[in-house]
Amino acid sequence: MAKKERDPEIIKVGKRVRLARQGRQMTLEQLAEAAETSVQFLSQVEKGEQSMTMIKFGKLAKALRVSSDYLLFGREGLEDMTALAAEFLGEMNPIERDLLARVVLGLQGVLEVLRPEGEK
């Protein structure tokens, strides 16, 4: 019996799901729980062997904290990143937000020192 040919677009989505999961340092088990699905299903998605409904797709994007545009097309626009950052900041407690602000300001200072002369 001939093996069923996998859709190249589904394979690409699966690779982006895996990259996003690994970038968040999540296990398949953690992502499955957050996306309210099974490890087996996610494994098949990541291998490009399984497509998904819009509901599952939305839950997966939300659990990974990426845009659907990223999962579908590999694009992450500035507006998407800003919205994701705002959502992430909104979930932080005030102490975490303050700590993050201090780190960002510290990095900004480092970048200013390292900036070549004449650049603004």
Secondary structure, DSSP 8 states (H G I E B T S, - for coil): -------HHHHHHHHHHHHHHHHTT--HHHHHHHTTS-HHHHHHHHTT-----HHHHHHHHHHHT--HHHHHHS---HHHHHHHHHHHHHHS-HHHHHHHHHHHHHHHHHHHHHS-TT--
